[in-house]
Amino acid sequence: MDEAAWDEFSNGSAIRRARRPGFLRNVAVALGNWSSPEAVPALVRALEDAEPLVRGHAAWALGRIGTVDARAALVSRAAAEVDAYVSEEISEALISPGRQQRTDY
């Protein structure tokens, strides 16, 4: 969801308080806790988000799902990632697939 889509989606809604990065972080956490392979395409797109907060939580969620496609996306992103927080989340997701549920949303 880019900024324009966020503005249209959240216009007039209390959800705007979370702001776009916070909202997308919450979505990534929910998808990771759901642990369905159906979430992988959306989370792979989130790995490319401009916000490290979104990329880090997407990495965590992909690690929880742990499919071949999820792990391949993490490996691919690891090579390009420059943010230390996101790199750590990717490393943890690759080392410890299926980690504990996250509740920080």
C-alpha atoms as one frame of an Amber mdcrd trajectory, in Angstrom:
protein
   0.000   0.000   0.000   1.639   3.204  -1.137   0.985   6.642   0.394  -1.798
   7.501  -2.066  -3.606   4.223  -1.392  -3.131   4.758   2.355  -4.614   8.254
   2.145  -7.650   7.005   0.248  -8.111   3.957   2.514  -7.765   5.823   5.807
  -9.425   9.130   4.951 -11.835  10.073   7.724 -11.013   6.993   9.791  -9.564
   6.671  13.271  -7.103   4.174  11.800  -5.032   7.161  10.656  -3.705   7.462
  14.225  -1.504   4.404  13.623  -0.105   6.072  10.502   0.796   4.059   7.456
   3.932   2.328   8.858   2.184   1.386  12.096  -0.873   0.083  10.292   1.216
  -2.022   7.893   3.300  -3.320  10.812   0.076  -4.458  12.472  -1.068  -6.142
   9.269   2.275  -7.969   8.979   1.989  -9.181  12.573  -1.564 -10.391  12.009
  -0.521 -12.221   8.834   2.424 -13.813  10.614   0.248 -14.934  13.498  -2.214
 -16.355  10.948   0.729 -18.321   9.461  -0.979 -19.024   6.159   1.007 -19.405
   2.939  -1.709 -17.238   1.332  -0.086 -14.226   3.028   3.340 -14.737   1.420
   2.807 -12.570  -1.715   1.676  -9.548   0.318   4.523  -9.991   2.795   7.078
 -10.322  -0.001   5.857  -6.962  -1.335   6.165  -5.514   2.169   9.843  -6.541
   2.248  10.371  -3.784  -0.338   8.587  -1.063   1.657  10.468   2.175   2.315
   9.880   1.865   6.075  12.233  -0.413   8.041   9.443  -1.023  10.569   7.290
  -2.572   7.845  10.153  -4.578   6.300  11.234  -5.949   9.684   7.779  -7.146
  10.633   7.237  -8.599   7.167  10.468 -10.567   7.614   9.296 -11.852  10.984
   5.943 -12.885   9.478   7.598 -14.682   6.559   9.767 -16.539   9.064   6.670
 -17.666  10.943   5.101 -18.954   7.751   8.345 -20.659   6.744   7.406 -21.940
   3.287  10.006 -22.349   0.560   8.767 -19.147  -1.113   8.842 -17.230   2.172
  12.400 -18.332   2.906  13.522 -17.566  -0.663  12.188 -14.016  -0.326  14.047
 -13.582   2.952  17.310 -14.830   1.464  16.880 -12.520  -1.517  16.117  -9.497
   0.666  19.024 -10.236   3.013  21.470  -9.525   0.201  20.030  -6.046  -0.392
  19.026  -4.950   3.114  20.947  -2.017   4.616  19.003  -1.429   7.835  20.477
  -3.221  10.861  17.095  -3.861  12.512  15.642  -5.397   9.359  18.783  -7.460
   8.753  18.472  -8.868  12.270  14.807  -9.752  11.737  15.688 -11.498   8.466
  18.509 -13.441  10.125  16.263 -14.506  13.005  13.492 -15.526  10.602  15.910
 -17.698   8.640  17.458 -19.271  11.749  14.281 -19.775  13.795  11.291 -20.377
  11.544   7.937 -20.501  13.308   8.974 -18.280  16.222   6.555 -17.224  18.959
   3.460 -15.192  18.188   4.049 -11.478  18.176   1.784  -9.139  20.116   3.472
  -5.765  19.599   0.752  -4.282  17.419
